[in-house]
């Protein structure tokens, strides 16, 4: 069975890496540090699940969610913020 794809879009490097380490065996993981990179990876990686920091640099989380909906990219979302 193929692993689900998880995209972690988080501005805090420490949190991003800790979360990826904790979940690495269970998911195929893609990491992003800003909103522009996240938008590009949503299009290319097509994750099943998105952990999204709402306060990303470059493009905020709410704008990313609107863009994803308009592009008909609809992963399950867990939103985080400071």
Secondary structure as UniProt FT lines:
FT   STRAND          4..9
FT   HELIX           13..23
FT   TURN            24..26
FT   STRAND          27..32
FT   HELIX           35..45
FT   STRAND          49..53
FT   TURN            54..55
FT   HELIX           61..70
FT   TURN            71..72
FT   STRAND          76..80
//
